[in-house]
Amino acid sequence: MTVLTPGAAEPGTRTLRPALTELRLTACASHFGVTLPVEPLTILTGRSGSGRSSALRAYRALARLAGGASLARAFPDPAGWVPEHAGPDASGRRGFRVGCTVDGPAGPVRLDLAVQVEPELRVAGERLTGADGTELFVTALRDPTRSTVQAAWYTAGAAVVTRAPFPDDRLGTAVVPLRVAGRTPGQRRVLAAAEQVVVALRSVFVCDPDPERMRATGPPPADTERDAGRLLPDCGNLAAVLRRTRTECAQRHARLVAAVRAGCRGPVVDLRTEGPPDGTERAVLDRGDGRLTPVQRLGDGELRYLALALVLLTGPGVLDVDPATEIPSAYQCLTVLADDLDRSLDDRQVRELAALAAAMCARGHVRLVGSARGAAQLRAGVPGDPLTVVDLDR
């Protein structure tokens, strides 16, 4: 694995917005002992089978666990996460391990998670470690007959640690804020570390624009439309979101129009919607000479480019994400996960999208972690700007 990065941040600097800086695939799917650096703009490259998609899925699974999801929901196909050649231990157990590092006001905090898949899906162990190596929160599967793990967290009071059972199907770090009182300096340190990890992981939007869904007419299916004004991962409700963003922020909409003009064929003077706001309206490109082009007539690459540009120019209030509402937005950073970022895009669109991503990531409120077939056109779009390329083939 080769990492091409413009350089690390200056030592001693702390960010107000917690952010994941490292993804560890210790023994997970096809990955063994892999540590991936995660910068504000990170692209994973490599041939088919190099593990680009599985790395992003691992990030997404951690995000779901941080939001309170069960193991079964975060890993719907748990057997697929077990390394193919991993044999059972003496007790007949098989599983996988994944982890991450989150930096923020509490300093770099490590989260390591071991998941047992066989004979049944459950947490086998979890560790939250502070910057100085202190084990702030640890769980272990002590009794296989009980549906709990034994948890211990740093107290630094009358007792060094406090022990209690935790659920064996949830991420313990996400449960810590509900169980730790915060009465001692040690407990408050545990709370700060756990909240930092949860805040960083929860603010994730998995973006995979589907041109067919974007071309469909009528409102999205009832079981997927949580809010017509919030963009869904497949961007099937693009028109409803455009109607909202066009009226809420003229400056940002103008920037979106400029991006679309740069990445789509023909003249573009505006991007708007037509029809009643009941889920049946359509998005159109205003060509400036009386012609209106419905976005349904655009090619797959143009549709994906438009949707990705919209995602980069919006935020948690517009995207279908579950941020930590109890934390001010100024202390949160949205991370966009985009697998096959350059799928269906031509070289010009890749360059324009990379330039837009670099500009938005530099502002600090959004990060982009994606995968692509190669990095040449991405680098052409952001010469001299911070772009971290991780080549999984090397």
Salt bridges, closest charged atoms under 4 A:
GLU22 OE1 - ARG24 NH1 2.83
ASP89 OD2 - ARG93 NE 3.17
ASP103 OD1 - ARG14 NH2 2.55
ASP112 OD1 - ARG24 NH2 3.16
ASP112 OD2 - ARG110 NH2 3.49
GLU118 OE2 - ARG94 NH1 3.14
GLU120 OE2 - ARG122 NH1 3.29
ASP132 OD1 - ARG189 NH2 2.71
GLU135 OE2 - ARG127 NE 2.95
ASP143 OD2 - ARG146 NE 3.40
ASP168 OD2 - ARG122 NE 2.89
ASP169 OD2 - ARG170 NH1 2.91
ASP208 OD1 - ARG304 NH1 3.60
ASP208 OD1 - ARG343 NH2 2.74
GLU212 OE2 - ARG215 NH1 3.11
ASP234 OD2 - ARG213 NE 3.50
GLU248 OE2 - ARG244 NE 2.82
ASP270 OD2 - ARG246 NH2 2.51
ASP270 OD1 - HIS253 NE2 3.21
GLU274 OE2 - ARG272 NH1 3.98
GLU274 OE1 - ARG282 NH2 3.31
GLU281 OE2 - ARG243 NE 2.82
ASP286 OD2 - ARG272 NE 3.89
ASP289 OD2 - ARG291 NE 3.06
ASP300 OD1 - ARG215 NH2 2.72
ASP320 OD2 - ARG226 NH1 3.35
ASP320 OD1 - ARG230 NH1 3.90
ASP322 OD1 - ARG202 NH2 3.56
ASP340 OD1 - ARG52 NH2 3.92
ASP340 OD2 - ARG343 NH1 3.51
ASP342 OD2 - ARG373 NE 3.38
ASP391 OD2 - ARG394 NE 3.21
ASP393 OD2 - ARG47 NE 3.41
